[in-house]
Amino acid sequence: MNKKITLLLLSLCSLTTFAQSTTPLDKFVNRPSLQSAGVSVYVKSLSTQEVLAAHNIKQTLAPASTQKLLTTTTALEILGPDYRFSTYIEIDGKIDEGILYGNLYVRGTGDPTLGSQQVGYQGFLNQWVKAVRNAGIRQITGDIVADVSFFDGDAINPRWIWEDIGNYYAPGIYALPYLDNTLNIQLRSRAVGTVAEVVKTLPYIDGIEFENHIRCTEITYDGAFVHGLPYQNRRYLVGSIPSNQGIFGVKGDIPNPPLLLITHFKQHLQAANITVDGTERVMTESTFPQRELIYEYQSEPLIKILKEVNQNSNNLYAEQVFRLLASKIAVPCTINNASLIVRSCWRNRGVNLNQCFIEDGSGLSPQDGLTAEALVQLLQFMNKSTQRQNFISTLPVAGQSGTLRGFLAGTPMQGKVCAKSGTTSKIKSYAGYITMPNSEVIAFAVIVNNATTKSRNVQSLIEQLLLEIYKQETR
């Protein structure tokens, strides 16, 4: 046979063999849209300890909301599923013939469920009023004071970006959050090119001001952003909304949730014929001057709060829990101490966070950094932890619930994956468990940063990777 033809045949055979032996991971990382991206993949059987796929497992990448896995697992391990946030009603004066000669305090420890639409009891203010009445108080000569000194003054994480700050998904973090710290701004959508008119806010906030630059355009989605600082009643509205829609709602954050909370509390007191002579004010630094506790209000158990964090990727809930963890070191609770507690928790539990960055509890900060290796180590530990079932109960199920409702839906893996997702315009990540038909448990973590395609396309590629690994392991 001609030597050139022989070499050509050998070369073709070699290429065919390579194509046949190309693994799901090889195909995934060599996708054109991922060629310049940061990609970290780790898939490991927890039943056999076999590594099924590994690529850049020690590379530190921004995880987006998979960061919440660190927050929720740390809270379960340190605080336990039955922990409850407490809010204290206190007085600093004496009660004489129904008159409190002093101030009434509401001292918070970060309960995110106060007035929340997600978890908790909506009638809690009526309970507080009843407690005041049961203490024999019919008149308050002093003020209603919101004591938020349990958390430090960093209501906004300095590692968050301006584009996010002031929006509903990046609200301020306070020891007394209220109504999910969310403000619904009702706009009147008019003709293309006009500026939308601010009609009202829900809830109503006395004295709030808007600098409004939101235009009505031909877009079909909410392209508006709200910017503003904590405790300040001025908000900047920018971006665009669909035109000719009538009333169109956009969401921002409540500028001063503690003040709004005690304002509503005062209104409830007065409606119950308990008069308040003073005003409402917020106390950020506390000296605890000889107060008397008259009522302790407790939240729902922590496990319900953590389910909201992971199922619906609730940033506010995640950040409130994260900040609370810092109380294990000192009060007021700080972001730095919360990060230290997370690291301390996992230092002796076989999870290597040395290459990781913990700047917040939700994954909002682009400076957060995790490795696929650390995530799989975390999942491996939780799979044998006494908190295993509690942790798994917080996770969405593929094709069925939470943020995974559309993930792997209608595939053989629907209902067989529970995991946390993370998504921004530049980040797509997943980490969780796959349960195989033979009951083998597989832990996986996939983080992709800066792909040159849309987020939904990256999701499809990750779905394909996991499906191919699943099919390969079930042959």
N, C-alpha and C positions, 0 to 999 in steps of 0.2 A: 504494500500500500504506500502511496506517496507520503513522504515524511510530513509535509505541510498539512495534508488531510488528516493524518493521524493526530498531530498536535491539536488541530481544530476540534476533532471529535473528543479528545481528552479534555480540552478546555470546556466544551459544551457539557460534558458529563459532570465536570467539576461544578459548573454554574448551576446545573440541575440539582445536584446533591445539596449545594448550599441553600437553594431556594426551598428544597424540601425540608431542610433542617432548621430553617429560620424560625426562631421561637416567637411567641406572641410578644415578648418584651422587645426583641430585636425590631419587629415590625413597628411597634409603638414608638420607640425612641427615634426611629429613622423616618418618621413621618415628616414631610417637608415643612409643615407648620410648626414642628417642634424642634427643628434643626438648630435654631439659635436660642431656644428657650432653656430655662433652668428646669430640669426634670429630675425628680427623685422618686424611686419606686422600690418598695420592699414588700414581698409577699411570703409569708412563712406559715407552715403548718404548725399549729400549737399541739397537735396530737402526736406528730412524729418528729417535730423540730426540723424538718426538711425545709430548706430555703427554695421556694418555687420560682422566685424572680427577685433580682437585686440589681439596682442601677443607681449609682451615686447616693448610696444610702446615708452617707455622712455629710452630704451637701446641705448647708443651711439655706432654707428658702422661706419666703413669706407664706404663712399657712392660711391666711384669712380665718374663717370661723372654725377651722379644726383646732385652733388655739383654745376653744372652749372646752375641749377634752381635758386639757390640763387643769382648768378651773374646776370643772365639775367632779373629776375624779379626786382631786385634792380635797375638795369640800366633803365628799363622801368619806374619805379616809380619815380626815381630821375631825370633822364636826359630826358626821353620822347622818343617816337619813331622817332622823326624828328631830333634829335641831330646829328651833323656831326663833325667828327674829322677835325681839321685844321692843315695844314702844311704851314709854312711861309717862303717865300723867302725874305731875307733882305740883306742890304749892310751897311758897316760901314765907307765908304769913300765918296768922291765926284766924280761926273761924269763930265768930261771936254772933249768936242769934241769926245764923244764916248768911252772915256777911264775911267774905274772905278779905281780910285786910292785908293784901299782898298780891302777888302775881301767880298766874296759872301757867305751868310749863308743859310743853310737849317735847320730851327728849327722845330722839330717834337713834336707832342703831343700824339703819340702812334697809329696813323692810321694803322690798320693791312691790309688795302686793297692796299697799295702801291705795285704795280707790282704783286698783288695776282692773282692766277688762279681761285679763288672762287668768289670774289665780287670786283667790281671796274673797272676802266677805264685803259686799258693797254697803252694808248698813253699819259699818264700824263706827262712824261718827255718832250715830244714835247710841251706841254702846258707851262711847266716851261721855256723852251728855248724861246718860243714866248714872255713870260712875261719879260724876261731879254732883249730881243731885243726891246720890246715896251718901256722899260725904257731908251732906247737910249744907251745901252751898247754894244760895239763891241770888247772891250778888257778889261781884268781883270788883274790888276798888282799883286794882292794878291792871297790868297788861296781860295779854295772851302772848306767850313767848315760845318761839320755835327754837329749841336747843339742838343745833346740828354739829356740836363740837366733837362728836364721836369720830367723824371723818375730818381730815385736814382740809385746808382751803383749796386744794386742787380739784375743783368741781369738774374742770375739763382737763383731760390727760394731755400734758404738753407734747406727747408723741403723736397725737392725732393731727390730721391735716385740716387746713382752713375750709376746704371744700365740704368736709363732713360736719364740722362744728356748728351746732345750732339746728341741725336737721333731726328729725324724729328718731333716726337710727343711731345717732351719736349725741344723746342728750347729756346734760350735766349730771354728775353723780353726787348725791347728797345723802346725809344721814336721815333725812326725811323726804324721800321721793313721794310723788303723788300723781295719780291719774296717768301712770306710765310715763310721766314727765313729757307728755305729748300734747301739742297744741294743734288743733285743726283750724286752719285759716281758710275761710270761705271767700272765694273770689268770684266776681262776675266776669265770665268769659264773653268777649264781644268780637267785633270784626277783626280780620287779619290786620296786623300792624298796630293795633291799639294797645294801650297799657291796661291790664286787667285791674278791675276795681276791687279793693278790699271791702267786703260787706260786713263781716263780723268774725269773731273767733269763738271756738268751742274748746274749752270753757271760756267764759267772759273773763277778761283780765283788765282791771281798772288801770287806766293810764298807759297802756301799752301803745307804742308808736311804731310805725312802719315806714321805711324808706323803700318804696316799691318801684322796681324796674322790670316786673314780669310782663312780657308781651304775649299777646295772642297771635299764634302763628299757625301754619298748616300741619304741624306735627300732630300725631295721634296719641301721644303719651304724656305723662307728667314730666316735664323737663325743668321744673322749678326747684330752686334751692333757697334755704333759709339760713342766714348767718346771724350770729349774735353771741354775746358773752354772758356768763352766769351773773345772776342777780341784777342784770340791767334790762330795763323795759323797752329796749329799742332793738328792732329786728330789721335786717336788710333782706329784701326779697329780689332775687335775680333769676334769670332763665326765661323759660317760655312754657305755655300751656296750649292745648288745642283751642281754636277759635270757635265762637258761636255755640258754646256748650251750656249757656245759662250759668247756674251756680256750679263752680268747680272747686273742690277741696284739695288743698296741699297741706302737708304736715311739717311742723317744726317742733322745737322743744319749748316747754314752759320755762320762761326766764328765771322764775324764782318759785319752784315747787313748795319749799317749806312755808313761805309766806302765804301762798294760795291755800295751802292746807289749813293753816290756823285761821285764815280769813273765813273759810267755809265752816270751820269748827265754831268760831264766834257766832256766825249766823245761826247755826244749829242751837247754840246755847240760848241766844236771844229768842229764837222761835219757841223754846221751851220755858220762856219767862225767867231765864237766868240772865240778869243784866251784867254788862261789862262796862265799867267806867273808862278803862284805859284803851289803848290801841293795840295793834298787832306788830310784833317785831321779831327779827331773826337774830339769834345769838350764835356766833361762830366760835367764840372762845368761852369756856365755862369754868367758873371757880366753884361750882356746886355749893352755894351758901345755904347751909342748913335747910335743905328741902325735905318735905315730907311726901312720900309716895302715897297716892290715893288709888292708883289703878295701873295694872300692867296688861297691855294688850299684846297678844302673841299672834304671829302669822301662821299660815298653814305649814305643815312639816316641810323641811328642806327638800325632800325628794320630789314634791310637787313642783317646787320652784326650779329644780334642776331639770325636770322633764320639759318645762317650758324653755329653758336655756337651750337644750340640745334638739328637742323636737322642732321648734320654730326659730331657732338661732336668735334668741332674744338678747340683744346687746346690753340693754339696760339691766336685765336680771343678772346677766353674766358679770357685769362690772360691779354691781352691788355685792354679789357674793365674793368676788375677787377682793374687793376692798375690805370686806368683813374679815377675811382670812388674816389680814395684818394685825387684827386685835390680839392675836396669839403672841405678838411681840410687844406691842405698845399701843396706847391710845393717846392722841388721835391716830386713826388708821391712815397709812400712807401707801402710795403705789409701790414705792421701793420695798417696804416691809412685806407687802403682799407677795411681791416677786420672790423675796427671800424665803417666805414660808413655802411657796410652791417648790422651790429648789430643795429646801430642807426636807420636805415630805418625800421626795423621790430619790434623794441621795443614797439612801440605804435600801431602796426597793428595786434596784437593778435597772433604773432608767437613767441613761446618760444625757444630762442636759447641759453638758459643758460647752457644746457647740451651739446652744440655743439661746435665744433672746426673748425675755418675757417682759414686755413693755406694758401690757394690759391684760385683761381677762377675757376679752371678746374676740380679739384678732383684728380690731379696727386699725390698729397702728401698722403702717407699712414697715416699721422697724422691728416688728415681731419676727422671730425666726425659729423654725423647727426643722428637724431632720426626719426623714422617713424611718430611720432606725429608732429614734427616740419614741416616735408614735407607736411603732410595733412593740417596742419594749414595754411601753405603758399598757397597751392592749394585752400583752402577754401576762403582765402582773395582775391586771384586773380580772383576767379569765380565771385566776385561782384565788382571788381575794374573797374575803367574807362578804364584800360588797358587790360581788359579781352580778347577782340577779338584779339588785337595785340599779347598778350602772347600766346594764343591758336594757332595763325598762325605760331608761331615759332616751335611748337612741331611736331615731326614725327607722322604719323598715322599708326597704326598696320596693317601690311600686305600690305602697300601701299608706304611708303616713308621713307627716311632717315635711321637711325639706327634701325627702327622698321619694315623695309621692310619684314623681315622674321618672325617677332614676331606675333603669333596668325594668321598667314596666312592660308587661307583656312578653318577657323573656323567661327562659328556664330558671333564672336567678331571682325572679320576683318572689318576695317573701322569704328569701334565703340569705339576705344581707341586711345587717343592721349597722349603721355607720353615721358619722358626722360629716357633713359637707362644708366646704368653704368656697365662697365665690366673690370675686370682684371683677372688674373689667380686665385685669391683668393676672388674676390668680384663679386657679381651679384646683381644688384638693378634696380628697376623700380619705377617711381612715375608719376602719371598723372590722367587723367579723363576717366571714362567709361560713355558713353551715352546709356541709356537703351531704349528699344523700346517705352516705354511710355514717353520718353524725360526726365526721372529722371537722374540727374547727380550724379555720384559716384566718390569720390576722393579716391585714393589708393596709398600706398607706401609699398614696399617690399624690405628689405635689407637683404642679406645673405653674411656672411663672413666665410671663411675657411670651406666650405663644403668639404666632403671627396669624391668628384666626380668632373668630368669635368664641366667647365662653361656651356657648351651647355646642359648638363643634368640638371643643376640647372634651366636654362631657361625653359626647358620642365616642370619641377615641378611647377614653377611659373605660366606658361601658364595653367596648369591643375587646379591649385588653383583658378585662376581668372575665368576660364571657368565654374567651378563647382559653384562658387558664382553667376556668371551671370545666369546660368540655374536655380539655386535655387530662384533667385529673379524674374525670368520671369514665374515661375509656376503659 
